[in-house]
Every structure is written in C-alpha cells, then in structure tokens.
Amino acid sequence: MTSNPGDGASNQPEHPTLLIPGPVEFDDAVLGDMSHYSQSHVGAPFVATFGETLSMLRKLFQTSNPSSQPFVISGSGTLGWDMVAANLVEKGDEVLVLHTGYFADSFADCFETYGVSATQLKAPIGERPQLSDIEKALKAKEYKMITVTHVDTSTGVLSEIEALSQLVHRVSPETLVVVDGVCSVGCEDVRLDQWGLDAVLTASQKAIGCPAGLCIVMCSERAMKRFQARKTLPASYFASFKNWLPIMQNYEAKKASYFATPSPQLIHALHTSLTQILSRPLSERFAAHREASQRIKSRVEKMGLVQLASKPENQASGMTAIYLPDGVKASEILPTLLKKGVIFAGG
C-alpha cells in the first residue's frame, strides 16, 4: 500500500510515493540535513555554508557576472513575486504579464497590490502567447517589466524563454525580463547571462529537491541597477532588497550579518541538494529530465489520455498535466491511486 522512493535503498519510513509537482520526494542526505544540530545563524560555520550556497546558486542559474545577485529568503516561492513587485518596479509602473495558467493571474494580482498596473496577455489553455502578439503588445505601450511563467504548474505549459528575451531586448530594450521559475529551475535550462534575463525567482521544494520554506531569487546586474535607481523606497519591509542586499553580500563574502533569522537546517539542506545537482554538468541533468518526461508522456498517449499542452514544444520536462477521461473525477481517482501507494495532484 505504501512505498519507498527511489530504488528501495532509502532509509526513510515507508510512505506513499509523492508524485506531485512539489514538494517532491527528497534524497536521504538532504532530509538528513533537516535534522542538523542547532547552529548560530551568525556563527562562522553556518556563515560559510550559507556563503557557499549563494555561490553555488550562481552556477545553477548560469551567471558568471559578479554583479548578479542571489537572494535566499525564508518563505515560499510566492515571496518571490513580492520581492520583484516591491523592488524592481514602482507604484504607477506598467508591467506585461504573459499568461499560460493560474500563476500568471496571481503574479498580476501581486503587482496590483503594490500599485503597479499589470496587463495580462493570455493564450488558450495549453498554449502560450505567440511572439508576434507579444511584439505588438510591447510596441503598443511602454512596459517597465515583462514576466513569464517558465512552467505553469496548473497547465504544464513550458514557455520559450530565450527567444522571448531576445524579442524584448530588440523591441523594448528598457523592459526588464522576469521569469517565474518555481516549477522549472533545476529541471529546465535557465541561462541568466546568455539569455539576458533580469530576474528569475524560484522555490526550494520542486526540481531543486529541498524541503519547502526557501524563496530563491537571482537578479542580473541590470536589475540591481534598476533597484538602486528607485525614486521611492520599496513598499515592503521583509521583502525589501534594501534590507536583504547587504545581508546576502556579506554572507557570500563569509561575513556574519543579520536582518532576520534564516533557517540553518533549510540552508544546510539546500547546500547538499545544490552540491548533488552540480556534481555533473547541468546539460546532462536537463537531458535526463527530458528523457524521463518523454517516457511518461509516451505512456500517457498510449493510454489514450490527452495533455493540456498538446504541442510538444509547449510541454514541460519536470511535470505532465493531463485531462481525465470523460466521466472520471479527480475526487474519485486520487484516493484509488493513494491506495496503490502513489500521490498525484488534482487540477
């Protein structure tokens, strides 16, 4: 009725295998760090671990620019929306939110909370806005920022980031390019420098493979200059770069610093997970995700089931969203799957 994750060599108690987009099943070594003995958050051993973690994130986001800035803050991925809205745009600014599912609606709502006007460019369910339509929108109005959900968990739609960023830099070069990568970082290719991205936000509990509780944001040099040029103070206290920037810079320089208390156990777990991720070339990791995903999608097709993202180019590698057959309800099938030892997520 229950199962262990992986190949059965896990030391974890027997439990149903968790196959939702996140939290995911975690490696034993990562979970072991959640039981790390208590440490001072300003003591040298922990500061060294946090500093190494920030440096490893640069490799994961593929940035070698020393002026890029990583942030790791206690909170869910949702906090990343607040960090972007509170620091990189100001009240009265216009932003363009590309819509591929539920999470674009929420990001837009977050902007409106800060007095930022969010215009959504929507596509049919299972699709993504076309570059030609995005170009028209960018030419019709001046936007301070464009946001895109790399993989929307609600639909499984994968957005094409490189071509989008190239378009924005050509048509509206002053517009910041921001990626919601909560369901993509760690399983999809994300190249901050090469693709000209300005901010990528994510969370710890999905493809990064660390328990929930950490919001992770990587900002480009251009984004940090935009923040420094603000005319008003950030409209948030906890999410303010003004408060967190010196902390992150000091931690990465292995210097003790304090604004709010981090979780030493979560940082140790993230450190271990990043060490595992970076133990082989990222290209190999992303290829392995694509191959595993294709096996799942092939089986789904053979079963006669249909994906929300019907076009291969729109399909994510880290998750698969499918329509249930007519007459079948999630409330009926999910308990049956649980009895077989697996947990899926309903739409």
Contacts in CASP RR format, 6 or more apart in sequence:
PFRMAT RR
TARGET T0000
AUTHOR 0000-0000-0000
METHOD contacts of the structure
MODEL  1
MTSNPGDGASNQPEHPTLLIPGPVEFDDAVLGDMSHYSQSHVGAPFVATF
GETLSMLRKLFQTSNPSSQPFVISGSGTLGWDMVAANLVEKGDEVLVLHT
GYFADSFADCFETYGVSATQLKAPIGERPQLSDIEKALKAKEYKMITVTH
VDTSTGVLSEIEALSQLVHRVSPETLVVVDGVCSVGCEDVRLDQWGLDAV
LTASQKAIGCPAGLCIVMCSERAMKRFQARKTLPASYFASFKNWLPIMQN
YEAKKASYFATPSPQLIHALHTSLTQILSRPLSERFAAHREASQRIKSRV
EKMGLVQLASKPENQASGMTAIYLPDGVKASEILPTLLKKGVIFAGG
1 16 0 8 1.000
1 339 0 8 1.000
1 340 0 8 1.000
1 341 0 8 1.000
2 14 0 8 1.000
2 15 0 8 1.000
2 16 0 8 1.000
2 341 0 8 1.000
3 14 0 8 1.000
3 15 0 8 1.000
3 16 0 8 1.000
3 17 0 8 1.000
3 341 0 8 1.000
3 342 0 8 1.000
4 10 0 8 1.000
4 12 0 8 1.000
4 14 0 8 1.000
4 15 0 8 1.000
4 17 0 8 1.000
5 12 0 8 1.000
5 17 0 8 1.000
5 18 0 8 1.000
5 25 0 8 1.000
5 26 0 8 1.000
6 25 0 8 1.000
10 28 0 8 1.000
11 28 0 8 1.000
12 28 0 8 1.000
12 31 0 8 1.000
16 338 0 8 1.000
16 341 0 8 1.000
16 342 0 8 1.000
16 343 0 8 1.000
17 25 0 8 1.000
17 341 0 8 1.000
17 342 0 8 1.000
17 343 0 8 1.000
18 24 0 8 1.000
18 25 0 8 1.000
18 343 0 8 1.000
19 342 0 8 1.000
19 343 0 8 1.000
19 344 0 8 1.000
20 343 0 8 1.000
20 344 0 8 1.000
20 345 0 8 1.000
21 153 0 8 1.000
21 183 0 8 1.000
21 206 0 8 1.000
21 318 0 8 1.000
21 319 0 8 1.000
21 345 0 8 1.000
22 205 0 8 1.000
22 206 0 8 1.000
22 212 0 8 1.000
23 205 0 8 1.000
23 206 0 8 1.000
23 211 0 8 1.000
23 212 0 8 1.000
24 205 0 8 1.000
24 206 0 8 1.000
24 207 0 8 1.000
24 209 0 8 1.000
26 209 0 8 1.000
26 210 0 8 1.000
26 211 0 8 1.000
26 269 0 8 1.000
27 209 0 8 1.000
27 272 0 8 1.000
27 273 0 8 1.000
27 276 0 8 1.000
29 272 0 8 1.000
29 276 0 8 1.000
30 209 0 8 1.000
30 210 0 8 1.000
30 211 0 8 1.000
30 269 0 8 1.000
30 272 0 8 1.000
30 273 0 8 1.000
30 276 0 8 1.000
31 211 0 8 1.000
31 269 0 8 1.000
32 269 0 8 1.000
33 265 0 8 1.000
33 268 0 8 1.000
33 269 0 8 1.000
33 271 0 8 1.000
33 272 0 8 1.000
34 211 0 8 1.000
34 265 0 8 1.000
34 266 0 8 1.000
34 268 0 8 1.000
34 269 0 8 1.000
35 265 0 8 1.000
36 264 0 8 1.000
36 265 0 8 1.000
36 268 0 8 1.000
38 264 0 8 1.000
39 45 0 8 1.000
39 46 0 8 1.000
39 264 0 8 1.000
40 46 0 8 1.000
41 258 0 8 1.000
41 261 0 8 1.000
41 262 0 8 1.000
41 264 0 8 1.000
42 256 0 8 1.000
42 257 0 8 1.000
42 258 0 8 1.000
43 256 0 8 1.000
44 254 0 8 1.000
44 256 0 8 1.000
46 264 0 8 1.000
46 267 0 8 1.000
47 251 0 8 1.000
47 254 0 8 1.000
47 255 0 8 1.000
47 256 0 8 1.000
48 254 0 8 1.000
49 264 0 8 1.000
49 267 0 8 1.000
49 268 0 8 1.000
49 271 0 8 1.000
50 72 0 8 1.000
50 251 0 8 1.000
50 262 0 8 1.000
50 267 0 8 1.000
51 251 0 8 1.000
51 252 0 8 1.000
51 253 0 8 1.000
51 254 0 8 1.000
52 271 0 8 1.000
53 72 0 8 1.000
53 267 0 8 1.000
53 270 0 8 1.000
53 271 0 8 1.000
53 274 0 8 1.000
54 70 0 8 1.000
54 72 0 8 1.000
54 248 0 8 1.000
54 251 0 8 1.000
54 252 0 8 1.000
55 252 0 8 1.000
56 271 0 8 1.000
56 274 0 8 1.000
56 275 0 8 1.000
56 278 0 8 1.000
57 70 0 8 1.000
57 72 0 8 1.000
57 216 0 8 1.000
57 218 0 8 1.000
57 274 0 8 1.000
58 64 0 8 1.000
58 68 0 8 1.000
58 70 0 8 1.000
58 218 0 8 1.000
59 278 0 8 1.000
59 282 0 8 1.000
60 185 0 8 1.000
60 186 0 8 1.000
60 190 0 8 1.000
60 208 0 8 1.000
60 274 0 8 1.000
60 277 0 8 1.000
60 278 0 8 1.000
60 282 0 8 1.000
61 68 0 8 1.000
61 70 0 8 1.000
61 185 0 8 1.000
61 190 0 8 1.000
61 191 0 8 1.000
61 192 0 8 1.000
61 200 0 8 1.000
61 218 0 8 1.000
62 190 0 8 1.000
62 191 0 8 1.000
62 192 0 8 1.000
62 193 0 8 1.000
62 194 0 8 1.000
62 282 0 8 1.000
63 192 0 8 1.000
63 193 0 8 1.000
63 218 0 8 1.000
63 220 0 8 1.000
64 193 0 8 1.000
65 192 0 8 1.000
65 193 0 8 1.000
65 220 0 8 1.000
65 221 0 8 1.000
67 221 0 8 1.000
67 224 0 8 1.000
68 192 0 8 1.000
68 193 0 8 1.000
68 218 0 8 1.000
68 219 0 8 1.000
68 220 0 8 1.000
68 221 0 8 1.000
68 224 0 8 1.000
69 218 0 8 1.000
69 219 0 8 1.000
69 223 0 8 1.000
69 224 0 8 1.000
69 245 0 8 1.000
69 248 0 8 1.000
69 249 0 8 1.000
70 216 0 8 1.000
70 217 0 8 1.000
70 218 0 8 1.000
70 219 0 8 1.000
70 248 0 8 1.000
70 252 0 8 1.000
71 83 0 8 1.000
71 215 0 8 1.000
71 216 0 8 1.000
71 217 0 8 1.000
71 218 0 8 1.000
71 219 0 8 1.000
71 241 0 8 1.000
71 244 0 8 1.000
71 248 0 8 1.000
72 214 0 8 1.000
72 215 0 8 1.000
72 216 0 8 1.000
72 248 0 8 1.000
72 262 0 8 1.000
72 267 0 8 1.000
72 270 0 8 1.000
73 79 0 8 1.000
73 83 0 8 1.000
73 214 0 8 1.000
73 215 0 8 1.000
73 217 0 8 1.000
73 239 0 8 1.000
73 244 0 8 1.000
73 262 0 8 1.000
74 213 0 8 1.000
74 214 0 8 1.000
74 215 0 8 1.000
74 260 0 8 1.000
74 261 0 8 1.000
74 262 0 8 1.000
74 263 0 8 1.000
74 266 0 8 1.000
75 203 0 8 1.000
75 213 0 8 1.000
75 214 0 8 1.000
75 215 0 8 1.000
76 203 0 8 1.000
76 212 0 8 1.000
76 213 0 8 1.000
76 215 0 8 1.000
77 182 0 8 1.000
77 201 0 8 1.000
77 202 0 8 1.000
77 203 0 8 1.000
77 215 0 8 1.000
77 216 0 8 1.000
78 106 0 8 1.000
78 110 0 8 1.000
78 215 0 8 1.000
79 215 0 8 1.000
79 239 0 8 1.000
80 201 0 8 1.000
80 215 0 8 1.000
80 217 0 8 1.000
80 239 0 8 1.000
81 106 0 8 1.000
81 107 0 8 1.000
81 110 0 8 1.000
81 111 0 8 1.000
81 180 0 8 1.000
81 201 0 8 1.000
82 110 0 8 1.000
82 236 0 8 1.000
82 239 0 8 1.000
83 201 0 8 1.000
83 215 0 8 1.000
83 217 0 8 1.000
83 236 0 8 1.000
83 239 0 8 1.000
83 241 0 8 1.000
84 145 0 8 1.000
84 147 0 8 1.000
84 178 0 8 1.000
84 199 0 8 1.000
84 201 0 8 1.000
84 217 0 8 1.000
85 110 0 8 1.000
85 111 0 8 1.000
85 113 0 8 1.000
85 114 0 8 1.000
85 116 0 8 1.000
86 114 0 8 1.000
86 234 0 8 1.000
86 235 0 8 1.000
86 236 0 8 1.000
86 239 0 8 1.000
86 240 0 8 1.000
87 227 0 8 1.000
87 230 0 8 1.000
87 234 0 8 1.000
87 236 0 8 1.000
87 239 0 8 1.000
87 240 0 8 1.000
87 241 0 8 1.000
88 145 0 8 1.000
88 176 0 8 1.000
88 178 0 8 1.000
88 198 0 8 1.000
88 199 0 8 1.000
88 219 0 8 1.000
88 223 0 8 1.000
88 226 0 8 1.000
88 227 0 8 1.000
89 95 0 8 1.000
89 111 0 8 1.000
89 114 0 8 1.000
89 116 0 8 1.000
89 144 0 8 1.000
89 145 0 8 1.000
90 116 0 8 1.000
90 230 0 8 1.000
90 231 0 8 1.000
90 232 0 8 1.000
91 114 0 8 1.000
91 115 0 8 1.000
91 116 0 8 1.000
91 232 0 8 1.000
91 235 0 8 1.000
92 115 0 8 1.000
92 116 0 8 1.000
92 117 0 8 1.000
93 116 0 8 1.000
93 117 0 8 1.000
93 144 0 8 1.000
93 145 0 8 1.000
94 116 0 8 1.000
94 117 0 8 1.000
94 119 0 8 1.000
94 141 0 8 1.000
94 142 0 8 1.000
94 143 0 8 1.000
94 144 0 8 1.000
95 111 0 8 1.000
95 116 0 8 1.000
95 117 0 8 1.000
95 118 0 8 1.000
95 119 0 8 1.000
95 143 0 8 1.000
95 144 0 8 1.000
95 145 0 8 1.000
95 146 0 8 1.000
95 147 0 8 1.000
96 118 0 8 1.000
96 119 0 8 1.000
96 121 0 8 1.000
96 134 0 8 1.000
96 137 0 8 1.000
96 138 0 8 1.000
96 141 0 8 1.000
96 143 0 8 1.000
96 145 0 8 1.000
96 146 0 8 1.000
96 147 0 8 1.000
96 175 0 8 1.000
97 104 0 8 1.000
97 107 0 8 1.000
97 108 0 8 1.000
97 111 0 8 1.000
97 118 0 8 1.000
97 119 0 8 1.000
97 120 0 8 1.000
97 121 0 8 1.000
97 146 0 8 1.000
97 147 0 8 1.000
98 104 0 8 1.000
98 120 0 8 1.000
98 121 0 8 1.000
98 128 0 8 1.000
98 129 0 8 1.000
98 134 0 8 1.000
98 146 0 8 1.000
98 147 0 8 1.000
98 148 0 8 1.000
98 149 0 8 1.000
98 159 0 8 1.000
98 164 0 8 1.000
99 105 0 8 1.000
99 120 0 8 1.000
99 121 0 8 1.000
99 122 0 8 1.000
99 123 0 8 1.000
99 129 0 8 1.000
100 123 0 8 1.000
100 126 0 8 1.000
100 127 0 8 1.000
100 128 0 8 1.000
100 129 0 8 1.000
100 148 0 8 1.000
100 149 0 8 1.000
100 152 0 8 1.000
100 155 0 8 1.000
100 157 0 8 1.000
100 159 0 8 1.000
101 125 0 8 1.000
101 149 0 8 1.000
101 152 0 8 1.000
101 154 0 8 1.000
101 155 0 8 1.000
101 157 0 8 1.000
102 152 0 8 1.000
102 153 0 8 1.000
102 154 0 8 1.000
102 155 0 8 1.000
103 149 0 8 1.000
103 152 0 8 1.000
103 153 0 8 1.000
103 154 0 8 1.000
103 180 0 8 1.000
103 182 0 8 1.000
104 120 0 8 1.000
104 122 0 8 1.000
104 147 0 8 1.000
104 149 0 8 1.000
104 152 0 8 1.000
105 120 0 8 1.000
107 118 0 8 1.000
107 147 0 8 1.000
107 149 0 8 1.000
107 180 0 8 1.000
108 118 0 8 1.000
108 120 0 8 1.000
109 118 0 8 1.000
111 117 0 8 1.000
111 118 0 8 1.000
112 118 0 8 1.000
114 235 0 8 1.000
114 236 0 8 1.000
119 137 0 8 1.000
119 141 0 8 1.000
119 143 0 8 1.000
121 129 0 8 1.000
121 133 0 8 1.000
121 134 0 8 1.000
121 137 0 8 1.000
122 129 0 8 1.000
123 129 0 8 1.000
123 130 0 8 1.000
125 155 0 8 1.000
125 308 0 8 1.000
126 155 0 8 1.000
126 156 0 8 1.000
126 157 0 8 1.000
126 308 0 8 1.000
126 309 0 8 1.000
126 310 0 8 1.000
126 314 0 8 1.000
127 157 0 8 1.000
127 309 0 8 1.000
127 311 0 8 1.000
127 314 0 8 1.000
128 157 0 8 1.000
128 158 0 8 1.000
128 159 0 8 1.000
128 160 0 8 1.000
128 314 0 8 1.000
131 163 0 8 1.000
131 164 0 8 1.000
131 167 0 8 1.000
134 146 0 8 1.000
134 164 0 8 1.000
134 167 0 8 1.000
134 168 0 8 1.000
135 167 0 8 1.000
135 171 0 8 1.000
137 143 0 8 1.000
138 146 0 8 1.000
138 167 0 8 1.000
138 168 0 8 1.000
138 171 0 8 1.000
138 172 0 8 1.000
138 175 0 8 1.000
139 171 0 8 1.000
139 172 0 8 1.000
142 172 0 8 1.000
142 174 0 8 1.000
143 172 0 8 1.000
143 175 0 8 1.000
144 174 0 8 1.000
144 175 0 8 1.000
144 176 0 8 1.000
145 175 0 8 1.000
145 176 0 8 1.000
145 177 0 8 1.000
145 178 0 8 1.000
145 198 0 8 1.000
146 164 0 8 1.000
146 168 0 8 1.000
146 172 0 8 1.000
146 175 0 8 1.000
146 176 0 8 1.000
146 177 0 8 1.000
146 178 0 8 1.000
147 178 0 8 1.000
147 179 0 8 1.000
147 180 0 8 1.000
148 159 0 8 1.000
148 161 0 8 1.000
148 164 0 8 1.000
148 177 0 8 1.000
148 178 0 8 1.000
148 179 0 8 1.000
148 180 0 8 1.000
149 157 0 8 1.000
149 159 0 8 1.000
149 179 0 8 1.000
149 180 0 8 1.000
149 181 0 8 1.000
149 183 0 8 1.000
150 158 0 8 1.000
150 159 0 8 1.000
150 161 0 8 1.000
150 179 0 8 1.000
150 180 0 8 1.000
150 181 0 8 1.000
150 183 0 8 1.000
150 184 0 8 1.000
150 185 0 8 1.000
150 188 0 8 1.000
150 190 0 8 1.000
151 157 0 8 1.000
151 158 0 8 1.000
151 159 0 8 1.000
151 181 0 8 1.000
151 183 0 8 1.000
151 184 0 8 1.000
151 188 0 8 1.000
151 316 0 8 1.000
151 318 0 8 1.000
151 319 0 8 1.000
152 183 0 8 1.000
153 182 0 8 1.000
153 183 0 8 1.000
153 319 0 8 1.000
154 321 0 8 1.000
154 347 0 8 1.000
155 308 0 8 1.000
155 309 0 8 1.000
155 321 0 8 1.000
156 183 0 8 1.000
156 307 0 8 1.000
156 308 0 8 1.000
156 309 0 8 1.000
156 315 0 8 1.000
156 316 0 8 1.000
156 319 0 8 1.000
156 320 0 8 1.000
156 321 0 8 1.000
157 308 0 8 1.000
157 309 0 8 1.000
157 314 0 8 1.000
157 315 0 8 1.000
157 316 0 8 1.000
158 184 0 8 1.000
158 188 0 8 1.000
158 309 0 8 1.000
158 313 0 8 1.000
158 314 0 8 1.000
158 315 0 8 1.000
158 316 0 8 1.000
158 317 0 8 1.000
160 313 0 8 1.000
161 179 0 8 1.000
161 190 0 8 1.000
161 195 0 8 1.000
161 197 0 8 1.000
162 191 0 8 1.000
162 194 0 8 1.000
162 195 0 8 1.000
164 177 0 8 1.000
165 177 0 8 1.000
165 195 0 8 1.000
165 196 0 8 1.000
165 197 0 8 1.000
166 195 0 8 1.000
168 175 0 8 1.000
168 177 0 8 1.000
169 177 0 8 1.000
169 196 0 8 1.000
176 198 0 8 1.000
176 199 0 8 1.000
176 222 0 8 1.000
176 223 0 8 1.000
176 226 0 8 1.000
177 196 0 8 1.000
177 197 0 8 1.000
177 198 0 8 1.000
177 199 0 8 1.000
178 197 0 8 1.000
178 198 0 8 1.000
178 199 0 8 1.000
178 200 0 8 1.000
178 201 0 8 1.000
179 190 0 8 1.000
179 197 0 8 1.000
179 199 0 8 1.000
179 200 0 8 1.000
179 201 0 8 1.000
180 201 0 8 1.000
181 190 0 8 1.000
181 200 0 8 1.000
181 201 0 8 1.000
181 202 0 8 1.000
182 201 0 8 1.000
182 202 0 8 1.000
182 203 0 8 1.000
182 206 0 8 1.000
183 206 0 8 1.000
183 207 0 8 1.000
183 316 0 8 1.000
183 318 0 8 1.000
183 319 0 8 1.000
184 190 0 8 1.000
184 202 0 8 1.000
184 207 0 8 1.000
184 316 0 8 1.000
184 318 0 8 1.000
185 200 0 8 1.000
185 202 0 8 1.000
185 206 0 8 1.000
185 207 0 8 1.000
185 208 0 8 1.000
185 216 0 8 1.000
186 206 0 8 1.000
186 207 0 8 1.000
186 208 0 8 1.000
186 277 0 8 1.000
186 285 0 8 1.000
186 286 0 8 1.000
187 206 0 8 1.000
187 207 0 8 1.000
187 285 0 8 1.000
187 286 0 8 1.000
187 289 0 8 1.000
187 317 0 8 1.000
187 318 0 8 1.000
188 207 0 8 1.000
188 286 0 8 1.000
188 289 0 8 1.000
188 316 0 8 1.000
188 317 0 8 1.000
188 318 0 8 1.000
189 282 0 8 1.000
189 283 0 8 1.000
189 286 0 8 1.000
190 197 0 8 1.000
190 200 0 8 1.000
191 197 0 8 1.000
192 200 0 8 1.000
192 218 0 8 1.000
192 220 0 8 1.000
193 220 0 8 1.000
196 220 0 8 1.000
197 220 0 8 1.000
198 219 0 8 1.000
198 220 0 8 1.000
198 222 0 8 1.000
198 223 0 8 1.000
198 226 0 8 1.000
199 217 0 8 1.000
199 218 0 8 1.000
199 219 0 8 1.000
199 220 0 8 1.000
199 223 0 8 1.000
200 217 0 8 1.000
200 218 0 8 1.000
201 215 0 8 1.000
201 216 0 8 1.000
201 217 0 8 1.000
202 208 0 8 1.000
202 215 0 8 1.000
202 216 0 8 1.000
202 217 0 8 1.000
203 212 0 8 1.000
203 213 0 8 1.000
203 214 0 8 1.000
203 215 0 8 1.000
203 216 0 8 1.000
204 210 0 8 1.000
204 211 0 8 1.000
204 212 0 8 1.000
204 213 0 8 1.000
204 214 0 8 1.000
204 216 0 8 1.000
204 266 0 8 1.000
204 269 0 8 1.000
204 270 0 8 1.000
204 273 0 8 1.000
205 211 0 8 1.000
205 212 0 8 1.000
205 213 0 8 1.000
207 289 0 8 1.000
207 318 0 8 1.000
208 216 0 8 1.000
208 270 0 8 1.000
208 273 0 8 1.000
208 274 0 8 1.000
208 277 0 8 1.000
209 273 0 8 1.000
210 266 0 8 1.000
210 269 0 8 1.000
210 270 0 8 1.000
210 273 0 8 1.000
211 266 0 8 1.000
211 269 0 8 1.000
213 263 0 8 1.000
213 266 0 8 1.000
214 263 0 8 1.000
214 266 0 8 1.000
214 267 0 8 1.000
214 270 0 8 1.000
219 227 0 8 1.000
224 241 0 8 1.000
224 245 0 8 1.000
227 241 0 8 1.000
233 240 0 8 1.000
233 242 0 8 1.000
234 240 0 8 1.000
234 241 0 8 1.000
234 242 0 8 1.000
237 243 0 8 1.000
238 260 0 8 1.000
243 259 0 8 1.000
243 260 0 8 1.000
244 259 0 8 1.000
246 257 0 8 1.000
246 259 0 8 1.000
247 257 0 8 1.000
247 258 0 8 1.000
247 259 0 8 1.000
250 256 0 8 1.000
250 257 0 8 1.000
251 257 0 8 1.000
277 285 0 8 1.000
286 317 0 8 1.000
289 317 0 8 1.000
289 318 0 8 1.000
290 317 0 8 1.000
292 317 0 8 1.000
293 315 0 8 1.000
293 316 0 8 1.000
293 317 0 8 1.000
293 318 0 8 1.000
293 320 0 8 1.000
296 320 0 8 1.000
297 307 0 8 1.000
297 315 0 8 1.000
297 320 0 8 1.000
300 307 0 8 1.000
300 320 0 8 1.000
300 322 0 8 1.000
305 322 0 8 1.000
305 323 0 8 1.000
305 324 0 8 1.000
305 325 0 8 1.000
306 322 0 8 1.000
306 323 0 8 1.000
307 315 0 8 1.000
307 320 0 8 1.000
307 321 0 8 1.000
307 322 0 8 1.000
307 323 0 8 1.000
308 321 0 8 1.000
308 322 0 8 1.000
308 323 0 8 1.000
309 315 0 8 1.000
309 316 0 8 1.000
309 321 0 8 1.000
321 347 0 8 1.000
324 330 0 8 1.000
324 333 0 8 1.000
330 346 0 8 1.000
330 347 0 8 1.000
334 343 0 8 1.000
334 344 0 8 1.000
334 346 0 8 1.000
337 343 0 8 1.000
337 344 0 8 1.000
END
